[in-house]
Amino acid sequence: MLTDEQYASEHISELTSPTQTPHVEAINGDPSMIVFDSLDQICVDFFGDEAVGVDSDVDDDEDTQDANEKAIRESAPSQIFNNVAELDPILLDSWRTWSNNDSFDGEFSIGKEFDSLAQLKDIVKAYSIAKNHSFKVLESESTKYVVECKRKSSCKCSWRLRAIKDPCLASFRIVRYNGPHASNCLGDIKSIDHPLLSSDFVCNEIKDLIRADPSLKIHVIVQAVKDKFKYTITYKRAWSAKQKAIANIFGDWEKSYEEFPRYMQTLKESNPGTVVEWCTLASNEDPSVHIFLRVVWAFKPSIDGFKHCRPLITIDGTHLYGKYKGTLLIDMGTYANSQLSSLAFAIVESENGESWKWFMKCIRHLVTQREGLCVISDRHAGILQTMNEFNSGWEEPPPHHRFVLLTLPLKSTPSSIMLM
């Protein structure tokens, strides 16, 4: 309707803005010139298609650049400006230039946006690796990131990138870019490795691979990096990157232990009748703090099912690998068709006399009280001590203790044969 100037002049006073939106008015009665009193031209340009006046002069000094950035931040729309249903679609699009961020296409440009500072840094590194160039960081702050060519002086290369943070979101936007590199700025990385391929950078690159397969071999990671970037990283760096990726995806070792009690409580609540027994040590500094030592658990269906199994259990232990070692102890039952059934598990500090004694005591009191059981194990000193201890509940008779003399490899026979 504003195409009819006479109609617009008569009805311009009827135009009202939504609650908490910028005031709209005409300039000198001309309806074709509409301005916003709470958004100046710098802000409209910043959130629009072109960043007019922002880092456009390559000769600006740092004070001018900081003044421009301050003007951008102060003129940005308020976060309470959320009644998007009543906004003009064109204006709404200009405010939401951070949405639907396109993937990196191999060359930077003014106005390009990135989800976070970390993503921007990784893409700058990937760009430099692909172009076989180096850069140096001039400024790296929570609201600003500035880099330039490392060979600026020797090659007169003016490659430079400047990005600032969006005032309301975590995204970063390039406001100045001089590129690509000068034609005489030749790549200076001649080794088979690249200094920018740090463990943190490789971690971000392989995170999806580790999420799909946490057991991914280190040599596969080395080859994947070589296929993508044409450089060969060291085994140690690939291993470090994998550990960081696992920590980012699944949590670090400390966090995992902190979640352990909650996990066990969830097992008990989701499987009524499941038994869990803890063994902790009191802290010398704070008696209210308990230090994890051992835990044993057995699922209710396994406990009930063992009543219908043969009066035979097999016990063994295996080492745990990681930052905090330990040993996993297991107690297995045997079905009538000779198939094994897990009965109880325990995580202990190591395979010793005290840990085996505690584990077998928990089995006897919490899992099964069947008489005439036969226990099969190896000749570990801790097991022998436990089975021969008076009043342990396992001394003969009535339980019977037999040993594994030989276990045939699974490749040689359908099932392992235990000779007692």
Protein Blocks (a to p, Z undefined) as FASTA:
>chain_A
ZZpmklmmmmmmmpccdehiacdddeehiaklccdfkbcfklmmmmmmbdghiakafkbc
fklmmmmmmmmmmmpccfklmblmlpcfklmmmmmmmgopacdehiacehiacfbfklmm
mmmmmmmmmnopadddfbdcfkbccdddfklmmnopabdcdddddfkbmbdcdfbdcddd
dfklccfbfbfbdfklcfklmmmmmmmmmmmmmmbcfklmmmmmmmmnopacdfklmmmm
mmmmmmmmnopfklmmmmmmmmmmmmmmmmghiacdddddddfklmkbccdfbdcdddfk
lmmmmmmmccdddddddddedjbgcdddddddddfkopacdfbdcddfbdcfklmmmmmm
mmmmmmoccehiacdddfbfklmmmmmpghklpaccfbdcdddfbdcdfklpmbdcddZZ
